[in-house]
Amino acid sequence: MNSPLPKDVPKRGRPKTASNLSRPNRVVTFVTDTEKAQLEQVALEEERSLAAVVHRIIKAHFEQ
């Protein structure tokens, strides 16, 4: 028999985020070895992921 999960079992997967904060769209690009190295250096210095660094750059561009 299939019994429903107990209510105290957490749901699987990523928790829901407010729609004004979530970023559901993916953008893919290709970079040169030099550009990738530069992004990795910035990510290391800022202690962020590459994705966070690229997102910061894109966001800063549109806020200008």
N, CA, C and O atoms as CSV, one atom per row, in Angstrom:
chain,resi,resn,atom,element,x,y,z
A,1,MET,N,N,0.824,-1.180,0.000
A,1,MET,CA,C,0.000,0.000,0.000
A,1,MET,C,C,0.867,1.242,0.000
A,1,MET,O,O,1.929,1.269,0.621
A,2,ASN,N,N,0.417,2.256,-0.689
A,2,ASN,CA,C,1.103,3.541,-0.670
A,2,ASN,C,C,0.507,4.400,0.427
A,2,ASN,O,O,-0.677,4.736,0.404
A,3,SER,N,N,1.341,4.746,1.380
A,3,SER,CA,C,0.853,5.614,2.447
A,3,SER,C,C,1.429,7.011,2.243
A,3,SER,O,O,2.566,7.143,1.790
A,4,PRO,N,N,0.688,8.031,2.559
A,4,PRO,CA,C,1.207,9.395,2.400
A,4,PRO,C,C,2.390,9.624,3.339
A,4,PRO,O,O,2.492,9.020,4.407
A,5,LEU,N,N,3.267,10.503,2.909
A,5,LEU,CA,C,4.430,10.815,3.727
A,5,LEU,C,C,3.993,11.539,4.997
A,5,LEU,O,O,3.035,12.312,4.981
A,6,PRO,N,N,4.695,11.286,6.085
A,6,PRO,CA,C,4.376,12.032,7.305
A,6,PRO,C,C,4.593,13.526,7.072
A,6,PRO,O,O,5.422,13.917,6.249
A,7,LYS,N,N,3.864,14.336,7.782
A,7,LYS,CA,C,3.924,15.778,7.570
A,7,LYS,C,C,5.247,16.381,8.028
A,7,LYS,O,O,5.582,17.491,7.615
A,8,ASP,N,N,6.002,15.690,8.862
A,8,ASP,CA,C,7.249,16.246,9.363
A,8,ASP,C,C,8.434,15.968,8.425
A,8,ASP,O,O,9.557,16.379,8.719
A,9,VAL,N,N,8.199,15.281,7.313
A,9,VAL,CA,C,9.257,15.016,6.345
A,9,VAL,C,C,9.366,16.217,5.406
A,9,VAL,O,O,8.385,16.585,4.761
A,10,PRO,N,N,10.569,16.844,5.321
A,10,PRO,CA,C,10.690,18.017,4.448
A,10,PRO,C,C,10.526,17.646,2.982
A,10,PRO,O,O,10.852,16.534,2.567
A,11,LYS,N,N,10.011,18.600,2.203
A,11,LYS,CA,C,9.859,18.373,0.768
A,11,LYS,C,C,11.228,18.363,0.115
A,11,LYS,O,O,12.153,19.030,0.578
A,12,ARG,N,N,11.352,17.606,-0.956
A,12,ARG,CA,C,12.606,17.536,-1.689
A,12,ARG,C,C,12.682,18.658,-2.694
A,12,ARG,O,O,11.662,19.207,-3.111
A,13,GLY,N,N,13.904,18.998,-3.083
A,13,GLY,CA,C,14.093,20.007,-4.106
A,13,GLY,C,C,14.390,21.382,-3.528
A,13,GLY,O,O,14.448,21.584,-2.315
A,14,ARG,N,N,14.571,22.296,-4.433
A,14,ARG,CA,C,14.899,23.676,-4.051
A,14,ARG,C,C,13.655,24.358,-3.507
A,14,ARG,O,O,12.573,24.233,-4.081
A,15,PRO,N,N,13.805,25.086,-2.394
A,15,PRO,CA,C,12.642,25.796,-1.858
A,15,PRO,C,C,12.174,26.902,-2.805
A,15,PRO,O,O,12.968,27.457,-3.565
A,16,LYS,N,N,10.902,27.208,-2.752
A,16,LYS,CA,C,10.336,28.260,-3.594
A,16,LYS,C,C,10.934,29.607,-3.197
A,16,LYS,O,O,11.184,29.870,-2.021
A,17,THR,N,N,11.156,30.453,-4.200
A,17,THR,CA,C,11.662,31.800,-3.985
A,17,THR,C,C,10.661,32.774,-4.578
A,17,THR,O,O,9.986,32.464,-5.560
A,18,ALA,N,N,10.568,33.942,-3.985
A,18,ALA,CA,C,9.652,34.958,-4.498
A,18,ALA,C,C,9.977,35.242,-5.962
A,18,ALA,O,O,11.147,35.277,-6.345
A,19,SER,N,N,8.954,35.442,-6.774
A,19,SER,CA,C,9.167,35.610,-8.218
A,19,SER,C,C,10.013,36.830,-8.547
A,19,SER,O,O,10.690,36.844,-9.575
A,20,ASN,N,N,9.991,37.856,-7.698
A,20,ASN,CA,C,10.813,39.031,-7.975
A,20,ASN,C,C,12.285,38.806,-7.604
A,20,ASN,O,O,13.135,39.636,-7.925
A,21,LEU,N,N,12.589,37.697,-6.935
A,21,LEU,CA,C,13.966,37.380,-6.554
A,21,LEU,C,C,14.548,36.207,-7.331
A,21,LEU,O,O,15.766,36.100,-7.473
A,22,SER,N,N,13.700,35.339,-7.828
A,22,SER,CA,C,14.199,34.151,-8.521
A,22,SER,C,C,14.699,34.512,-9.915
A,22,SER,O,O,14.262,35.496,-10.511
A,23,ARG,N,N,15.621,33.699,-10.422
A,23,ARG,CA,C,16.174,33.921,-11.763
A,23,ARG,C,C,16.027,32.622,-12.555
A,23,ARG,O,O,16.968,31.832,-12.640
A,24,PRO,N,N,14.847,32.406,-13.132
A,24,PRO,CA,C,14.584,31.138,-13.792
A,24,PRO,C,C,15.147,31.019,-15.214
A,24,PRO,O,O,15.100,29.937,-15.801
A,25,ASN,N,N,15.671,32.096,-15.767
A,25,ASN,CA,C,16.123,32.081,-17.155
A,25,ASN,C,C,17.625,31.889,-17.245
A,25,ASN,O,O,18.393,32.493,-16.496
A,26,ARG,N,N,18.028,31.041,-18.171
A,26,ARG,CA,C,19.433,30.701,-18.341
A,26,ARG,C,C,19.973,31.371,-19.598
A,26,ARG,O,O,19.330,31.357,-20.647
A,27,VAL,N,N,21.163,31.957,-19.478
A,27,VAL,CA,C,21.846,32.569,-20.606
A,27,VAL,C,C,23.214,31.904,-20.719
A,27,VAL,O,O,23.956,31.824,-19.740
A,28,VAL,N,N,23.540,31.433,-21.908
A,28,VAL,CA,C,24.798,30.728,-22.120
A,28,VAL,C,C,25.659,31.538,-23.074
A,28,VAL,O,O,25.158,32.081,-24.059
A,29,THR,N,N,26.951,31.620,-22.787
A,29,THR,CA,C,27.869,32.308,-23.680
A,29,THR,C,C,29.210,31.578,-23.678
A,29,THR,O,O,29.493,30.766,-22.796
A,30,PHE,N,N,30.010,31.877,-24.663
A,30,PHE,CA,C,31.349,31.306,-24.751
A,30,PHE,C,C,32.356,32.416,-24.540
A,30,PHE,O,O,32.177,33.531,-25.031
A,31,VAL,N,N,33.423,32.108,-23.803
A,31,VAL,CA,C,34.476,33.086,-23.530
A,31,VAL,C,C,35.821,32.487,-23.918
A,31,VAL,O,O,35.966,31.271,-24.038
A,32,THR,N,N,36.801,33.365,-24.112
A,32,THR,CA,C,38.151,32.899,-24.413
A,32,THR,C,C,38.799,32.387,-23.131
A,32,THR,O,O,38.272,32.582,-22.035
A,33,ASP,N,N,39.943,31.733,-23.279
A,33,ASP,CA,C,40.680,31.265,-22.100
A,33,ASP,C,C,41.063,32.435,-21.203
A,33,ASP,O,O,41.005,32.335,-19.978
A,34,THR,N,N,41.454,33.545,-21.825
A,34,THR,CA,C,41.847,34.732,-21.050
A,34,THR,C,C,40.660,35.306,-20.290
A,34,THR,O,O,40.777,35.644,-19.113
A,35,GLU,N,N,39.516,35.416,-20.962
A,35,GLU,CA,C,38.318,35.937,-20.293
A,35,GLU,C,C,37.889,35.041,-19.144
A,35,GLU,O,O,37.494,35.525,-18.084
A,36,LYS,N,N,37.967,33.745,-19.353
A,36,LYS,CA,C,37.591,32.808,-18.283
A,36,LYS,C,C,38.536,32.948,-17.104
A,36,LYS,O,O,38.098,32.945,-15.954
A,37,ALA,N,N,39.817,33.070,-17.378
A,37,ALA,CA,C,40.804,33.241,-16.304
A,37,ALA,C,C,40.534,34.536,-15.533
A,37,ALA,O,O,40.649,34.569,-14.308
A,38,GLN,N,N,40.175,35.598,-16.256
A,38,GLN,CA,C,39.865,36.861,-15.598
A,38,GLN,C,C,38.627,36.736,-14.718
A,38,GLN,O,O,38.613,37.240,-13.595
A,39,LEU,N,N,37.595,36.073,-15.212
A,39,LEU,CA,C,36.391,35.859,-14.410
A,39,LEU,C,C,36.693,35.012,-13.183
A,39,LEU,O,O,36.202,35.297,-12.091
A,40,GLU,N,N,37.501,33.968,-13.363
A,40,GLU,CA,C,37.865,33.115,-12.230
A,40,GLU,C,C,38.650,33.897,-11.181
A,40,GLU,O,O,38.478,33.672,-9.983
A,41,GLN,N,N,39.506,34.809,-11.620
A,41,GLN,CA,C,40.284,35.628,-10.688
A,41,GLN,C,C,39.360,36.543,-9.882
A,41,GLN,O,O,39.514,36.679,-8.668
A,42,VAL,N,N,38.411,37.162,-10.561
A,42,VAL,CA,C,37.449,38.021,-9.863
A,42,VAL,C,C,36.630,37.196,-8.873
A,42,VAL,O,O,36.404,37.623,-7.741
A,43,ALA,N,N,36.189,36.017,-9.301
A,43,ALA,CA,C,35.399,35.147,-8.425
A,43,ALA,C,C,36.202,34.762,-7.181
A,43,ALA,O,O,35.668,34.733,-6.072
A,44,LEU,N,N,37.465,34.474,-7.374
A,44,LEU,CA,C,38.341,34.119,-6.248
A,44,LEU,C,C,38.498,35.302,-5.302
A,44,LEU,O,O,38.389,35.151,-4.085
A,45,GLU,N,N,38.754,36.478,-5.864
A,45,GLU,CA,C,38.948,37.675,-5.046
A,45,GLU,C,C,37.682,38.060,-4.271
A,45,GLU,O,O,37.757,38.507,-3.127
A,46,GLU,N,N,36.544,37.885,-4.896
A,46,GLU,CA,C,35.267,38.254,-4.267
A,46,GLU,C,C,34.640,37.110,-3.482
A,46,GLU,O,O,33.591,37.276,-2.859
A,47,GLU,N,N,35.290,35.948,-3.515
A,47,GLU,CA,C,34.765,34.744,-2.854
A,47,GLU,C,C,33.325,34.470,-3.291
A,47,GLU,O,O,32.434,34.246,-2.470
A,48,ARG,N,N,33.128,34.495,-4.612
A,48,ARG,CA,C,31.828,34.222,-5.225
A,48,ARG,C,C,31.995,33.136,-6.274
A,48,ARG,O,O,33.114,32.780,-6.643
A,49,SER,N,N,30.882,32.619,-6.747
A,49,SER,CA,C,30.914,31.670,-7.850
A,49,SER,C,C,31.051,32.444,-9.156
A,49,SER,O,O,30.810,33.651,-9.199
A,50,LEU,N,N,31.438,31.744,-10.219
A,50,LEU,CA,C,31.498,32.381,-11.534
A,50,LEU,C,C,30.126,32.935,-11.916
A,50,LEU,O,O,30.024,34.042,-12.443
A,51,ALA,N,N,29.092,32.175,-11.653
A,51,ALA,CA,C,27.735,32.616,-11.997
A,51,ALA,C,C,27.386,33.905,-11.264
A,51,ALA,O,O,26.783,34.802,-11.853
A,52,ALA,N,N,27.753,34.012,-10.000
A,52,ALA,CA,C,27.455,35.221,-9.232
A,52,ALA,C,C,28.217,36.420,-9.782
A,52,ALA,O,O,27.679,37.526,-9.834
A,53,VAL,N,N,29.465,36.211,-10.193
A,53,VAL,CA,C,30.267,37.294,-10.758
A,53,VAL,C,C,29.652,37.766,-12.075
A,53,VAL,O,O,29.495,38.967,-12.291
A,54,VAL,N,N,29.307,36.834,-12.946
A,54,VAL,CA,C,28.717,37.199,-14.233
A,54,VAL,C,C,27.381,37.905,-14.020
A,54,VAL,O,O,27.081,38.884,-14.703
A,55,HIS,N,N,26.579,37.414,-13.080
A,55,HIS,CA,C,25.298,38.064,-12.805
A,55,HIS,C,C,25.525,39.489,-12.306
A,55,HIS,O,O,24.800,40.399,-12.709
A,56,ARG,N,N,26.508,39.702,-11.446
A,56,ARG,CA,C,26.811,41.037,-10.941
A,56,ARG,C,C,27.205,41.971,-12.088
A,56,ARG,O,O,26.781,43.126,-12.124
A,57,ILE,N,N,28.013,41.470,-13.020
A,57,ILE,CA,C,28.440,42.278,-14.168
A,57,ILE,C,C,27.241,42.661,-15.035
A,57,ILE,O,O,27.107,43.816,-15.439
A,58,ILE,N,N,26.380,41.701,-15.315
A,58,ILE,CA,C,25.192,41.973,-16.131
A,58,ILE,C,C,24.282,42.980,-15.434
A,58,ILE,O,O,23.815,43.936,-16.053
A,59,LYS,N,N,24.035,42.764,-14.159
A,59,LYS,CA,C,23.156,43.655,-13.396
A,59,LYS,C,C,23.735,45.064,-13.368
A,59,LYS,O,O,22.992,46.031,-13.536
A,60,ALA,N,N,25.044,45.204,-13.159
A,60,ALA,CA,C,25.681,46.516,-13.124
A,60,ALA,C,C,25.542,47.218,-14.468
A,60,ALA,O,O,25.363,48.436,-14.506
A,61,HIS,N,N,25.617,46.496,-15.544
A,61,HIS,CA,C,25.464,47.087,-16.867
A,61,HIS,C,C,24.095,47.732,-17.029
A,61,HIS,O,O,23.994,48.845,-17.546
A,62,PHE,N,N,23.059,47.058,-16.602
A,62,PHE,CA,C,21.708,47.573,-16.764
A,62,PHE,C,C,21.362,48.662,-15.761
A,62,PHE,O,O,20.407,49.409,-15.975
A,63,GLU,N,N,22.106,48.768,-14.681
A,63,GLU,CA,C,21.858,49.813,-13.682
A,63,GLU,C,C,22.559,51.121,-14.034
A,63,GLU,O,O,22.342,52.130,-13.364
A,64,GLN,N,N,23.391,51.123,-15.067
A,64,GLN,CA,C,24.105,52.335,-15.459
A,64,GLN,C,C,23.174,53.387,-16.018
A,64,GLN,O,O,23.621,54.470,-16.396
